[in-house]
Every structure is written in structure tokens, then in C-alpha cells.
Amino acid sequence: MSKYRKLIVTTALAATLTAGPALAEKLGLGRPALPEEVAAWNLDVSPDGTGLPDGSGSVEEGDALFADYCAVCHGDFAEGVDNWPKLAGGAGTLADKDPLKTVGSYWPYLSTTWDYVHRSMPFGNAQTLAPDEVYAIVAYILYSNDLVEDDFVLSKDNFLDVEMPNKDGFIIDDRESAEAHFWKDEPCMTDCKETVEITMQAAVLDVTPEETKARKVQEMMDATNPANKAGDAEAKTEEPAAADEAAAAEPAAEETASVDPALVAEGEKVFKKCKACHQIGDGAKHRTGPILTGIVGHGAGVAEGFKYSKDMAQAGQDGLIWTEEELAAFLTKPKAYMKKTKMSFAGLKKEDDVQAVIAYLKSFN
């Protein structure tokens, strides 16, 4: 070894020995975090309730807060606006080809909802909500999913009493032990798959489909559903009876025909504000709100299979009939008409819109 190389090795060794103690010394920067600072960073809320602060909030309070802070993205009824997430609905759809995963249908623990709202919402102004406000908003989300009544108050004390529908729908992630690539260092070299094929395609790729396109997709799916085909066969056997019923309903048809077609067309446009929660016409189903087919002139709170608010159900039992006048008052200011109605829509501001929607509803009587 040359004298020059010996000099380099000796110098490097000396530098290493000198740097060792220096690197081990504290640099005098920073300080230990204070307990209150750690508490401010530690926002986790566990499924067993660990991390929940004291507080409470009602569905009614959450309704107003949700309208102020959340509805612009998630809709007045948590139904979602455009491509923003839907927070309500989807019950019974997880096994479908296109499941709707929401707080009510998919999330297994209520703590996830509380944690996320508290940590990340409202959008652009996260962590500004007080604990009572978070409890209230979560209570309203539960109510929007028909998981609690309209007079429910969520608090730290009853938080664990709320049971989520999909609490048993998850399994332990065992991929690290079940999938070879997690624990096998060597790549596959023999008897490996020759090709990898795409066997399924997503129906919708991060896009809210146009109404007509979505309808066509749904019609296509319905056409390939064996249950629907069986239903069609039953319907054919009932055609004669249906014809007799149609003949008996001729007077009602004449009354419907008297509705101004132009006003009905205008009402159909306005009704788009309602379609997120209500369906009407043949094949209509309950959504966040009940079906509205034949509502004009009929009793309130009587649609079979829909869970109305206590006040609406009681009004129906007391004999409330949806006359045009009653509907007009309700559609103008729902909350003023019935304080604890399940419908949190603010109401139609224009009298012309109210009359147009009523005409549209009458056309389905």
C-alpha cells in the first residue's frame, strides 16, 4: 500500500473515531412534547369508544348543522351531490353488482364516522367543529340512514349502544400470511401464470352518469335479472285483471287529463330537486323519502313499507289529507309546516314552482 493510501485510511479512521462521541451527544434542539400537545395530536376514536370526548348532540341540531357545513357536497339528506360521497342509503346493496357503500350500509363502527367528521370536516375548515356539533352531525347521519328516531340524542354515554348494520361484514386482513408475495423473497421462476387477464370492468369509472345513461344501465341490469323475468311472466298472467281495473279507473284518468300539460312539463323540471330522495310512477320504490305516486288527495304517512317520522305518521293517523292546499303549504316551508318532518329540504321559494310540482304529482294519480 502506498504512503498516500495509508494516509487516507488513517485519516478516515481517525475521523470516524472522533465523530462517534459527537454524534451520540444531544444537539440541544427542541424539547419533549407537553401532555396537552400530545392530546391535541391524538385524535383517534376507537370502536370501543376510547378517545371520545364528553358531549352530546340531537338529530334536530344536526339537521341545521349539516345544512350549514355538509349539504353543499353531501346533499340536504346525505344523498350526495354530483360525484361527492353519498352518506345515506344503500341498505341491502352490498351483494349487488354496483353496491352503494355509505355510513349506513357499509361502515362497521360508528367511531369511524365520529373520528372522520371531527378530524377532517368540514371540507377546507377541518377541526373547527366543537364535540357537541360533531355528535349532532353524526346523529343526523344516523337518522338519514333510518338507524335512529328523529328525537334521538347521541352522546358519549349511549355511543356504543348504536349498532351499525354491517358490523359483522368485515374479516381480519390475513394477506401477509395468506399471500405468498408478502413472505416469499424469491420471485416465481417455474410453473407461473403465463398471462394475466382482466375479467371484469367497472360499470362507472369515477363519474356521476347522466340520468338517461344511468337508466339504460339499470334497464340492462334488470333485463338480465332472473327475478325480474319471473316477475314479467307473472305480470302477463295478470293482464286481463289489470284491464278491468283500468276500466274502473277511467274517471280518475279523465281528472288527470284535465291537468295543464305545460304546467306538468314545468313541474317535471322542478321535480328534479326532489328526485334524489323520491320516486314516482311505474316501478317507483322508496328511497330516502317515500314514493309519491298518487299522493294528491290521499292520506299522509300511509305509504306501505316506508318509515315516517313520528310526527308525520301521527298526522296521518289524525286524518291529514294531502290536498293541493296542504301540499302547497308543506312544499313551501316543510319545517314550518311540520317541525320534525323527516324531510330537511328547505322548500320551494317560488309559488309557480309549487303549483307546477303539484300539477306534476297529480299527473300520476
C-alpha atoms as a printed R data frame, in Angstrom:
    type eleno elety resid chain resno        x       y       z
1   ATOM     1    CA   MET     A     1    0.000   0.000   0.000
2   ATOM     2    CA   SER     A     2    1.385   3.427  -0.928
3   ATOM     3    CA   LYS     A     3    2.129   6.087   1.679
4   ATOM     4    CA   TYR     A     4   -0.671   8.216   0.178
5   ATOM     5    CA   ARG     A     5   -3.310   5.478   0.535
6   ATOM     6    CA   LYS     A     6   -2.118   4.729   4.085
7   ATOM     7    CA   LEU     A     7   -2.564   8.399   4.910
8   ATOM     8    CA   ILE     A     8   -6.167   8.395   3.600
9   ATOM     9    CA   VAL     A     9   -7.120   5.252   5.566
10  ATOM    10    CA   THR     A    10   -5.523   6.597   8.760
11  ATOM    11    CA   THR     A    11   -7.274   9.968   8.393
12  ATOM    12    CA   ALA     A    12  -10.680   8.343   7.719
13  ATOM    13    CA   LEU     A    13  -10.310   6.052  10.730
14  ATOM    14    CA   ALA     A    14   -9.381   8.945  12.972
15  ATOM    15    CA   ALA     A    15  -12.337  10.974  11.731
16  ATOM    16    CA   THR     A    16  -14.705   8.075  12.408
17  ATOM    17    CA   LEU     A    17  -13.438   7.585  15.933
18  ATOM    18    CA   THR     A    18  -13.690  11.310  16.616
19  ATOM    19    CA   ALA     A    19  -17.223  11.634  15.187
20  ATOM    20    CA   GLY     A    20  -18.632   8.745  17.222
21  ATOM    21    CA   PRO     A    21  -18.945  10.548  20.577
22  ATOM    22    CA   ALA     A    22  -20.016  13.762  18.877
23  ATOM    23    CA   LEU     A    23  -22.906  12.087  17.059
24  ATOM    24    CA   ALA     A    24  -24.024  10.435  20.280
25  ATOM    25    CA   GLU     A    25  -24.338  13.778  22.052
26  ATOM    26    CA   LYS     A    26  -27.665  15.652  22.190
27  ATOM    27    CA   LEU     A    27  -27.730  18.689  19.966
28  ATOM    28    CA   GLY     A    28  -29.862  20.773  22.303
29  ATOM    29    CA   LEU     A    29  -32.660  21.244  19.769
30  ATOM    30    CA   GLY     A    30  -36.369  21.094  20.633
31  ATOM    31    CA   ARG     A    31  -37.995  19.836  23.824
32  ATOM    32    CA   PRO     A    32  -40.262  16.994  24.929
33  ATOM    33    CA   ALA     A    33  -43.902  17.428  23.854
34  ATOM    34    CA   LEU     A    34  -46.224  18.591  26.612
35  ATOM    35    CA   PRO     A    35  -49.155  16.319  27.582
36  ATOM    36    CA   GLU     A    36  -51.680  18.804  26.194
37  ATOM    37    CA   GLU     A    37  -49.789  18.898  22.882
38  ATOM    38    CA   VAL     A    38  -49.853  15.121  22.615
39  ATOM    39    CA   ALA     A    39  -53.571  15.168  23.416
40  ATOM    40    CA   ALA     A    40  -54.177  17.699  20.632
41  ATOM    41    CA   TRP     A    41  -52.431  15.476  18.093
42  ATOM    42    CA   ASN     A    42  -54.013  12.254  19.328
43  ATOM    43    CA   LEU     A    43  -57.494  12.462  17.763
44  ATOM    44    CA   ASP     A    44  -58.144   8.745  17.378
45  ATOM    45    CA   VAL     A    45  -61.535   7.400  18.423
46  ATOM    46    CA   SER     A    46  -61.592   3.614  18.715
47  ATOM    47    CA   PRO     A    47  -64.554   1.269  18.148
48  ATOM    48    CA   ASP     A    48  -64.746   0.698  21.909
49  ATOM    49    CA   GLY     A    49  -65.259   4.433  22.481
50  ATOM    50    CA   THR     A    50  -61.718   5.209  23.603
51  ATOM    51    CA   GLY     A    51  -60.913   8.804  22.713
52  ATOM    52    CA   LEU     A    52  -64.482  10.101  22.703
53  ATOM    53    CA   PRO     A    53  -64.839  13.483  24.426
54  ATOM    54    CA   ASP     A    54  -67.730  14.427  26.665
55  ATOM    55    CA   GLY     A    55  -70.672  15.958  24.844
56  ATOM    56    CA   SER     A    56  -73.962  15.309  23.086
57  ATOM    57    CA   GLY     A    57  -75.977  16.407  20.075
58  ATOM    58    CA   SER     A    58  -79.503  15.791  18.786
59  ATOM    59    CA   VAL     A    59  -80.810  14.891  15.341
60  ATOM    60    CA   GLU     A    60  -82.632  18.222  15.212
61  ATOM    61    CA   GLU     A    61  -79.437  20.165  15.969
62  ATOM    62    CA   GLY     A    62  -77.524  18.041  13.485
63  ATOM    63    CA   ASP     A    63  -80.076  18.786  10.765
64  ATOM    64    CA   ALA     A    64  -79.282  22.504  10.927
65  ATOM    65    CA   LEU     A    65  -75.523  21.963  11.239
66  ATOM    66    CA   PHE     A    66  -75.474  19.508   8.342
67  ATOM    67    CA   ALA     A    67  -77.296  22.025   6.160
68  ATOM    68    CA   ASP     A    68  -74.711  24.691   7.033
69  ATOM    69    CA   TYR     A    69  -71.495  22.678   6.848
70  ATOM    70    CA   CYS     A    70  -72.104  19.491   4.851
71  ATOM    71    CA   ALA     A    71  -75.058  19.759   2.458
72  ATOM    72    CA   VAL     A    72  -73.196  21.662  -0.258
73  ATOM    73    CA   CYS     A    73  -71.248  18.456  -1.009
74  ATOM    74    CA   HIS     A    74  -73.276  15.684   0.582
75  ATOM    75    CA   GLY     A    75  -76.815  16.941  -0.122
76  ATOM    76    CA   ASP     A    76  -79.562  18.052   2.258
77  ATOM    77    CA   PHE     A    77  -80.438  14.433   3.015
78  ATOM    78    CA   ALA     A    78  -76.888  12.976   2.892
79  ATOM    79    CA   GLU     A    79  -77.715  11.635  -0.583
80  ATOM    80    CA   GLY     A    80  -74.590  13.174  -2.169
81  ATOM    81    CA   VAL     A    81  -74.264  15.998  -4.700
82  ATOM    82    CA   ASP     A    82  -72.820  15.200  -8.134
83  ATOM    83    CA   ASN     A    83  -69.786  12.982  -7.521
84  ATOM    84    CA   TRP     A    84  -69.350  13.778  -3.823
85  ATOM    85    CA   PRO     A    85  -69.812  10.796  -1.490
86  ATOM    86    CA   LYS     A    86  -73.262   9.601  -0.505
87  ATOM    87    CA   LEU     A    87  -73.555   9.173   3.245
88  ATOM    88    CA   ALA     A    88  -77.028   7.612   3.371
89  ATOM    89    CA   GLY     A    89  -78.862   4.805   1.618
90  ATOM    90    CA   GLY     A    90  -77.566   1.606   0.083
91  ATOM    91    CA   ALA     A    91  -79.160  -0.780   2.574
92  ATOM    92    CA   GLY     A    92  -79.109  -4.306   1.191
93  ATOM    93    CA   THR     A    93  -76.966  -3.428  -1.853
94  ATOM    94    CA   LEU     A    94  -73.555  -4.742  -0.783
95  ATOM    95    CA   ALA     A    95  -74.090  -8.008  -2.678
96  ATOM    96    CA   ASP     A    96  -75.256  -6.185  -5.820
97  ATOM    97    CA   LYS     A    97  -73.151  -5.686  -8.927
98  ATOM    98    CA   ASP     A    98  -72.931  -1.973  -8.114
99  ATOM    99    CA   PRO     A    99  -73.204  -1.670  -4.301
100 ATOM   100    CA   LEU     A   100  -73.801   1.677  -2.621
101 ATOM   101    CA   LYS     A   101  -71.353   1.944   0.268
102 ATOM   102    CA   THR     A   102  -72.445   4.536   2.806
103 ATOM   103    CA   VAL     A   103  -72.201   5.125   6.534
104 ATOM   104    CA   GLY     A   104  -75.426   3.171   6.997
105 ATOM   105    CA   SER     A   105  -74.824   0.302   4.597
106 ATOM   106    CA   TYR     A   106  -71.075  -0.311   4.812
107 ATOM   107    CA   TRP     A   107  -69.216   1.201   7.765
108 ATOM   108    CA   PRO     A   108  -68.963  -1.308  10.644
109 ATOM   109    CA   TYR     A   109  -68.240   1.112  13.502
110 ATOM   110    CA   LEU     A   110  -69.823   4.428  14.405
111 ATOM   111    CA   SER     A   111  -66.448   5.559  15.771
112 ATOM   112    CA   THR     A   112  -65.176   5.802  12.178
113 ATOM   113    CA   THR     A   113  -67.849   8.384  11.394
114 ATOM   114    CA   TRP     A   114  -67.184  10.427  14.524
115 ATOM   115    CA   ASP     A   115  -63.412  10.313  14.021
116 ATOM   116    CA   TYR     A   116  -63.595  11.362  10.367
117 ATOM   117    CA   VAL     A   117  -66.072  14.198  10.881
118 ATOM   118    CA   HIS     A   118  -64.055  15.501  13.825
119 ATOM   119    CA   ARG     A   119  -60.666  15.114  12.131
120 ATOM   120    CA   SER     A   120  -61.319  16.129   8.516
121 ATOM   121    CA   MET     A   121  -64.589  18.041   8.199
122 ATOM   122    CA   PRO     A   122  -65.943  20.439   7.182
123 ATOM   123    CA   PHE     A   123  -64.039  20.469   3.913
124 ATOM   124    CA   GLY     A   124  -61.497  23.290   3.862
125 ATOM   125    CA   ASN     A   125  -62.063  24.105   7.520
126 ATOM   126    CA   ALA     A   126  -61.234  20.875   9.313
127 ATOM   127    CA   GLN     A   127  -61.207  20.502  13.112
128 ATOM   128    CA   THR     A   128  -63.280  23.616  13.721
129 ATOM   129    CA   LEU     A   129  -66.352  21.745  14.990
130 ATOM   130    CA   ALA     A   130  -66.948  21.502  18.716
131 ATOM   131    CA   PRO     A   131  -67.569  17.996  20.144
132 ATOM   132    CA   ASP     A   132  -71.284  18.754  20.634
133 ATOM   133    CA   GLU     A   133  -71.541  19.737  16.963
134 ATOM   134    CA   VAL     A   134  -69.825  16.531  15.865
135 ATOM   135    CA   TYR     A   135  -72.207  14.452  17.988
136 ATOM   136    CA   ALA     A   136  -75.161  16.285  16.422
137 ATOM   137    CA   ILE     A   137  -73.955  15.837  12.829
138 ATOM   138    CA   VAL     A   138  -73.273  12.133  13.398
139 ATOM   139    CA   ALA     A   139  -76.746  11.793  14.933
140 ATOM   140    CA   TYR     A   140  -78.260  13.353  11.806
141 ATOM   141    CA   ILE     A   141  -76.276  10.993   9.549
142 ATOM   142    CA   LEU     A   142  -77.642   8.060  11.567
143 ATOM   143    CA   TYR     A   143  -81.146   9.472  11.195
144 ATOM   144    CA   SER     A   144  -80.671   9.881   7.439
145 ATOM   145    CA   ASN     A   145  -79.921   6.151   7.331
146 ATOM   146    CA   ASP     A   146  -83.074   5.287   9.335
147 ATOM   147    CA   LEU     A   147  -80.944   3.971  12.190
148 ATOM   148    CA   VAL     A   148  -82.373   6.266  14.896
149 ATOM   149    CA   GLU     A   149  -85.588   8.196  15.503
150 ATOM   150    CA   ASP     A   150  -85.999  11.934  14.936
151 ATOM   151    CA   ASP     A   151  -85.830  12.707  18.677
152 ATOM   152    CA   PHE     A   152  -82.565  10.808  19.200
153 ATOM   153    CA   VAL     A   153  -79.686  12.454  21.080
154 ATOM   154    CA   LEU     A   154  -76.195  10.987  20.616
155 ATOM   155    CA   SER     A   155  -73.721  11.287  23.468
156 ATOM   156    CA   LYS     A   156  -70.622   9.667  24.885
157 ATOM   157    CA   ASP     A   157  -72.852   7.683  27.243
158 ATOM   158    CA   ASN     A   158  -75.012   5.998  24.571
159 ATOM   159    CA   PHE     A   159  -72.473   5.947  21.731
160 ATOM   160    CA   LEU     A   160  -71.770   2.215  21.994
161 ATOM   161    CA   ASP     A   161  -75.499   1.435  22.067
162 ATOM   162    CA   VAL     A   162  -75.726   2.288  18.353
163 ATOM   163    CA   GLU     A   163  -75.256  -0.904  16.341
164 ATOM   164    CA   MET     A   164  -74.201  -0.492  12.725
165 ATOM   165    CA   PRO     A   165  -75.916  -2.841  10.227
166 ATOM   166    CA   ASN     A   166  -72.638  -4.062   8.694
167 ATOM   167    CA   LYS     A   167  -70.756  -4.638  11.947
168 ATOM   168    CA   ASP     A   168  -70.197  -8.317  11.053
169 ATOM   169    CA   GLY     A   169  -69.427  -7.665   7.397
170 ATOM   170    CA   PHE     A   170  -65.638  -7.387   7.700
171 ATOM   171    CA   ILE     A   171  -62.911 -10.011   8.143
172 ATOM   172    CA   ILE     A   172  -59.366  -9.843   9.508
173 ATOM   173    CA   ASP     A   173  -56.825  -8.917   6.830
174 ATOM   174    CA   ASP     A   174  -54.657 -12.053   6.570
175 ATOM   175    CA   ARG     A   175  -52.831 -11.218   3.351
176 ATOM   176    CA   GLU     A   176  -49.406 -11.043   4.984
177 ATOM   177    CA   SER     A   177  -49.657 -14.728   5.843
178 ATOM   178    CA   ALA     A   178  -52.014 -15.966   3.118
179 ATOM   179    CA   GLU     A   179  -50.445 -14.375   0.033
180 ATOM   180    CA   ALA     A   180  -47.010 -15.663  -0.936
181 ATOM   181    CA   HIS     A   181  -45.596 -12.408  -2.245
182 ATOM   182    CA   PHE     A   182  -45.743 -10.942   1.273
183 ATOM   183    CA   TRP     A   183  -43.444 -13.551   2.806
184 ATOM   184    CA   LYS     A   184  -41.654 -15.137  -0.159
185 ATOM   185    CA   ASP     A   185  -38.492 -13.266  -1.181
186 ATOM   186    CA   GLU     A   186  -37.774 -15.139  -4.389
187 ATOM   187    CA   PRO     A   187  -39.984 -14.358  -7.415
188 ATOM   188    CA   CYS     A   188  -41.802 -17.179  -9.190
189 ATOM   189    CA   MET     A   189  -39.490 -18.802 -11.757
190 ATOM   190    CA   THR     A   190  -41.312 -22.034 -12.704
191 ATOM   191    CA   ASP     A   191  -44.943 -23.063 -13.274
192 ATOM   192    CA   CYS     A   192  -46.008 -19.424 -13.122
193 ATOM   193    CA   LYS     A   193  -49.078 -17.929 -14.751
194 ATOM   194    CA   GLU     A   194  -48.400 -17.259 -18.415
195 ATOM   195    CA   THR     A   195  -50.869 -14.403 -18.753
196 ATOM   196    CA   VAL     A   196  -52.921 -12.120 -16.582
197 ATOM   197    CA   GLU     A   197  -56.351 -11.210 -17.908
198 ATOM   198    CA   ILE     A   198  -58.859  -8.538 -16.919
199 ATOM   199    CA   THR     A   199  -62.028 -10.470 -16.162
200 ATOM   200    CA   MET     A   200  -64.308  -7.637 -15.003
201 ATOM   201    CA   GLN     A   201  -64.851  -3.988 -15.809
202 ATOM   202    CA   ALA     A   202  -66.189  -1.272 -13.530
203 ATOM   203    CA   ALA     A   203  -69.663  -0.128 -14.578
204 ATOM   204    CA   VAL     A   204  -68.888   3.508 -13.766
205 ATOM   205    CA   LEU     A   205  -65.406   4.986 -13.562
206 ATOM   206    CA   ASP     A   206  -65.421   7.860 -11.077
207 ATOM   207    CA   VAL     A   207  -68.194   9.642 -12.938
208 ATOM   208    CA   THR     A   208  -71.726  10.504 -11.990
209 ATOM   209    CA   PRO     A   209  -73.608   9.140 -15.035
210 ATOM   210    CA   GLU     A   210  -76.131  11.164 -16.928
211 ATOM   211    CA   GLU     A   211  -79.692  10.367 -15.969
212 ATOM   212    CA   THR     A   212  -80.515   8.732 -19.308
213 ATOM   213    CA   LYS     A   213  -77.317   6.692 -19.314
214 ATOM   214    CA   ALA     A   214  -77.892   5.515 -15.769
215 ATOM   215    CA   ARG     A   215  -81.448   4.500 -16.667
216 ATOM   216    CA   LYS     A   216  -80.217   2.460 -19.646
217 ATOM   217    CA   VAL     A   217  -77.642   0.698 -17.482
218 ATOM   218    CA   GLN     A   218  -80.301  -0.093 -14.888
219 ATOM   219    CA   GLU     A   219  -82.705  -1.371 -17.563
220 ATOM   220    CA   MET     A   220  -79.968  -3.599 -18.942
221 ATOM   221    CA   MET     A   221  -79.235  -4.984 -15.486
222 ATOM   222    CA   ASP     A   222  -82.942  -5.527 -14.803
223 ATOM   223    CA   ALA     A   223  -83.336  -7.365 -18.112
224 ATOM   224    CA   THR     A   224  -80.631  -9.861 -17.148
225 ATOM   225    CA   ASN     A   225  -82.031 -10.411 -13.644
226 ATOM   226    CA   PRO     A   226  -83.868 -13.778 -13.452
227 ATOM   227    CA   ALA     A   227  -86.104 -12.460 -10.680
228 ATOM   228    CA   ASN     A   228  -87.338  -9.681 -12.955
229 ATOM   229    CA   LYS     A   229  -88.022 -12.139 -15.765
230 ATOM   230    CA   ALA     A   230  -90.133 -14.202 -13.403
231 ATOM   231    CA   GLY     A   231  -91.970 -11.044 -12.422
232 ATOM   232    CA   ASP     A   232  -92.663 -10.294 -16.094
233 ATOM   233    CA   ALA     A   233  -94.178 -13.741 -16.538
234 ATOM   234    CA   GLU     A   234  -96.478 -13.162 -13.581
235 ATOM   235    CA   ALA     A   235  -97.434  -9.761 -14.935
236 ATOM   236    CA   LYS     A   236  -98.559 -11.308 -18.237
237 ATOM   237    CA   THR     A   237 -100.971 -13.612 -16.430
238 ATOM   238    CA   GLU     A   238 -102.475 -10.613 -14.653
239 ATOM   239    CA   GLU     A   239 -103.117  -8.538 -17.789
240 ATOM   240    CA   PRO     A   240 -106.875  -9.316 -18.024
241 ATOM   241    CA   ALA     A   241 -107.421  -8.285 -14.408
242 ATOM   242    CA   ALA     A   242 -105.366  -5.158 -14.975
243 ATOM   243    CA   ALA     A   243 -107.559  -4.257 -17.938
244 ATOM   244    CA   ASP     A   244 -110.664  -4.492 -15.752
245 ATOM   245    CA   GLU     A   245 -109.027  -2.254 -13.147
246 ATOM   246    CA   ALA     A   246 -108.091   0.261 -15.821
247 ATOM   247    CA   ALA     A   247 -111.693   0.428 -16.972
248 ATOM   248    CA   ALA     A   248 -112.838   1.085 -13.422
249 ATOM   249    CA   ALA     A   249 -110.270   3.876 -13.096
250 ATOM   250    CA   GLU     A   250 -111.440   5.826 -16.164
251 ATOM   251    CA   PRO     A   251 -112.978   8.692 -14.130
252 ATOM   252    CA   ALA     A   252 -109.627   9.269 -12.406
253 ATOM   253    CA   ALA     A   253 -107.913   9.287 -15.784
254 ATOM   254    CA   GLU     A   254 -110.292  11.966 -17.019
255 ATOM   255    CA   GLU     A   255 -109.490  14.077 -13.960
256 ATOM   256    CA   THR     A   256 -105.737  13.687 -14.594
257 ATOM   257    CA   ALA     A   257 -106.175  14.615 -18.232
258 ATOM   258    CA   SER     A   258 -107.586  17.970 -17.171
259 ATOM   259    CA   VAL     A   259 -104.184  18.995 -15.778
260 ATOM   260    CA   ASP     A   260 -102.401  21.594 -17.917
261 ATOM   261    CA   PRO     A   261  -99.704  19.682 -19.890
262 ATOM   262    CA   ALA     A   262  -97.429  22.724 -19.994
263 ATOM   263    CA   LEU     A   263  -97.645  23.072 -16.217
264 ATOM   264    CA   VAL     A   264  -96.928  19.359 -15.805
265 ATOM   265    CA   ALA     A   265  -93.845  19.682 -18.018
266 ATOM   266    CA   GLU     A   266  -92.634  22.603 -15.924
267 ATOM   267    CA   GLY     A   267  -93.289  20.607 -12.761
268 ATOM   268    CA   GLU     A   268  -91.207  17.737 -14.082
269 ATOM   269    CA   LYS     A   269  -88.233  20.103 -14.333
270 ATOM   270    CA   VAL     A   270  -88.728  21.384 -10.790
271 ATOM   271    CA   PHE     A   271  -89.183  17.814  -9.518
272 ATOM   272    CA   LYS     A   272  -85.522  17.158 -10.323
273 ATOM   273    CA   LYS     A   273  -84.817  18.796  -6.962
274 ATOM   274    CA   CYS     A   274  -86.832  16.001  -5.360
275 ATOM   275    CA   LYS     A   275  -85.577  13.006  -7.351
276 ATOM   276    CA   ALA     A   276  -82.584  12.397  -5.119
277 ATOM   277    CA   CYS     A   277  -84.978  11.164  -2.428
278 ATOM   278    CA   HIS     A   278  -88.341  10.464  -4.103
279 ATOM   279    CA   GLN     A   279  -89.519   8.309  -6.984
280 ATOM   280    CA   ILE     A   280  -92.849   8.461  -8.776
281 ATOM   281    CA   GLY     A   281  -94.652   6.452 -11.433
282 ATOM   282    CA   ASP     A   282  -94.470   2.813 -12.505
283 ATOM   283    CA   GLY     A   283  -91.812   0.818 -10.690
284 ATOM   284    CA   ALA     A   284  -91.181   3.567  -8.127
285 ATOM   285    CA   LYS     A   285  -89.505   2.487  -4.898
286 ATOM   286    CA   HIS     A   286  -88.917   4.107  -1.546
287 ATOM   287    CA   ARG     A   287  -85.583   5.852  -1.232
288 ATOM   288    CA   THR     A   288  -84.603   8.375   1.440
289 ATOM   289    CA   GLY     A   289  -88.179   9.610   1.019
290 ATOM   290    CA   PRO     A   290  -91.367   7.673   0.183
291 ATOM   291    CA   ILE     A   291  -92.777   7.099  -3.297
292 ATOM   292    CA   LEU     A   292  -95.123   9.909  -4.342
293 ATOM   293    CA   THR     A   293  -97.341   8.108  -6.856
294 ATOM   294    CA   GLY     A   294 -100.968   9.050  -6.199
295 ATOM   295    CA   ILE     A   295 -100.160  11.320  -3.266
296 ATOM   296    CA   VAL     A   296 -102.506  14.189  -4.213
297 ATOM   297    CA   GLY     A   297 -105.797  13.701  -2.392
298 ATOM   298    CA   HIS     A   298 -104.535  10.791  -0.318
299 ATOM   299    CA   GLY     A   299 -103.683  10.458   3.364
300 ATOM   300    CA   ALA     A   300 -100.344  11.469   4.823
301 ATOM   301    CA   GLY     A   301  -97.873   8.946   6.173
302 ATOM   302    CA   VAL     A   302  -99.566   5.883   4.708
303 ATOM   303    CA   ALA     A   303  -97.145   4.620   2.030
304 ATOM   304    CA   GLU     A   304  -96.630   0.963   2.877
305 ATOM   305    CA   GLY     A   305  -93.110  -0.057   3.784
306 ATOM   306    CA   PHE     A   306  -91.741   3.433   4.483
307 ATOM   307    CA   LYS     A   307  -90.606   4.532   7.936
308 ATOM   308    CA   TYR     A   308  -92.059   8.001   8.507
309 ATOM   309    CA   SER     A   309  -91.126  10.413  11.262
310 ATOM   310    CA   LYS     A   310  -93.309  10.145  14.351
311 ATOM   311    CA   ASP     A   311  -94.976  13.480  13.601
312 ATOM   312    CA   MET     A   312  -95.826  12.560  10.007
313 ATOM   313    CA   ALA     A   313  -97.170   9.151  10.995
314 ATOM   314    CA   GLN     A   314  -99.277  10.755  13.716
315 ATOM   315    CA   ALA     A   315 -100.598  13.390  11.300
316 ATOM   316    CA   GLY     A   316 -101.742  10.599   9.009
317 ATOM   317    CA   GLN     A   317 -103.470   8.829  11.885
318 ATOM   318    CA   ASP     A   318 -105.161  12.113  12.762
319 ATOM   319    CA   GLY     A   319 -106.609  12.296   9.248
320 ATOM   320    CA   LEU     A   320 -104.283  14.657   7.357
321 ATOM   321    CA   ILE     A   321 -105.114  14.537   3.642
322 ATOM   322    CA   TRP     A   322 -102.684  15.850   1.041
323 ATOM   323    CA   THR     A   323 -104.991  18.269  -0.698
324 ATOM   324    CA   GLU     A   324 -103.431  20.744  -3.095
325 ATOM   325    CA   GLU     A   325 -103.611  23.411  -0.396
326 ATOM   326    CA   GLU     A   326 -101.887  21.234   2.222
327 ATOM   327    CA   LEU     A   327  -99.209  20.157  -0.240
328 ATOM   328    CA   ALA     A   328  -98.566  23.763  -1.221
329 ATOM   329    CA   ALA     A   329  -98.041  24.753   2.413
330 ATOM   330    CA   PHE     A   330  -95.741  21.794   3.031
331 ATOM   331    CA   LEU     A   331  -93.657  22.263  -0.117
332 ATOM   332    CA   THR     A   332  -93.163  25.966   0.597
333 ATOM   333    CA   LYS     A   333  -91.716  25.525   4.100
334 ATOM   334    CA   PRO     A   334  -91.603  21.884   5.241
335 ATOM   335    CA   LYS     A   335  -90.083  22.625   8.650
336 ATOM   336    CA   ALA     A   336  -92.556  25.400   9.381
337 ATOM   337    CA   TYR     A   337  -95.438  23.134   8.370
338 ATOM   338    CA   MET     A   338  -94.235  20.158  10.434
339 ATOM   339    CA   LYS     A   339  -91.282  20.830  12.720
340 ATOM   340    CA   LYS     A   340  -89.989  17.265  12.982
341 ATOM   341    CA   THR     A   341  -90.644  16.142   9.444
342 ATOM   342    CA   LYS     A   342  -88.047  13.748   8.112
343 ATOM   343    CA   MET     A   343  -87.664  15.924   5.017
344 ATOM   344    CA   SER     A   344  -84.993  18.553   5.615
345 ATOM   345    CA   PHE     A   345  -85.366  20.225   2.202
346 ATOM   346    CA   ALA     A   346  -85.682  23.979   2.768
347 ATOM   347    CA   GLY     A   347  -88.699  24.328   0.465
348 ATOM   348    CA   LEU     A   348  -89.637  25.835  -2.895
349 ATOM   349    CA   LYS     A   349  -89.374  29.611  -2.861
350 ATOM   350    CA   LYS     A   350  -91.452  30.353  -5.965
351 ATOM   351    CA   GLU     A   351  -95.221  29.913  -5.934
352 ATOM   352    CA   ASP     A   352  -95.117  28.968  -9.619
353 ATOM   353    CA   ASP     A   353  -92.720  26.117  -8.828
354 ATOM   354    CA   VAL     A   354  -95.010  24.849  -6.077
355 ATOM   355    CA   GLN     A   355  -98.040  24.784  -8.369
356 ATOM   356    CA   ALA     A   356  -96.020  23.166 -11.161
357 ATOM   357    CA   VAL     A   357  -94.811  20.347  -8.902
358 ATOM   358    CA   ILE     A   358  -98.338  19.718  -7.626
359 ATOM   359    CA   ALA     A   359  -99.578  19.508 -11.227
360 ATOM   360    CA   TYR     A   360  -96.797  17.033 -11.976
361 ATOM   361    CA   LEU     A   361  -97.732  14.935  -8.934
362 ATOM   362    CA   LYS     A   362 -101.396  14.986  -9.982
363 ATOM   363    CA   SER     A   363 -100.482  13.619 -13.391
364 ATOM   364    CA   PHE     A   364  -99.548  10.336 -11.669
365 ATOM   365    CA   ASN     A   365 -102.785   9.993  -9.681
